[in-house]
């Protein structure tokens, strides 16, 4: 599975932006796709996840502000980010958990920078 993120950039506080994660390869084997983020000096943290069946999970810090969604026809997962705060500044990574011969594997994109600043 190959993942490629796009979107992000510089956004003003209170603004919005949308990230995309395009998947290629064995996309039929994906169990869940997630967005993680890593701010300077901090550990990578889970932001949102969408499961194969469509259920979603969010970190408390983004509930009500971020929405994860999926376009199966395009093999793309999105993260709509609203009401952005400076503390949302981080590199955002797309992650997919996929199965192969009854084993689960993690796949990662290269990340995309989101900077929230006036």
C-alpha positions, 0 to 999 in steps of 0.5 A: 500500500502506498500513501500520498498526502496533499494539502496543508500549508499556512493557515490563519487561526480560526481558518480551515484546510483540507488534507487528502490521502490517496492510497494505491496498491492493495487498497482492498486490504486496508482495515483502517486509515488514520491521520496522525500528527507530530509537532516539534519536540512531541511524539506522534499522536493519533488525530482521527481514524476511519474504519473499513465499515465507516465508523470514525474515532477522534482525539478529544482535542479535535472533536467537533473541529475535524472530520475524517471522510473517505471516497472509496471510488478515489481510494482517498481519505480526507481530513477536513480541519476547521477552527484551527488553532496554533496548537494544531501546527504539526506535520500530518501523516496518513497511516493505513493498517492493512492485512496480508496473509493474516498479518496486519501491517502499518503503512505511512505517507511522508507527511504534510506540514500544517502551520497555524499562524497569523 
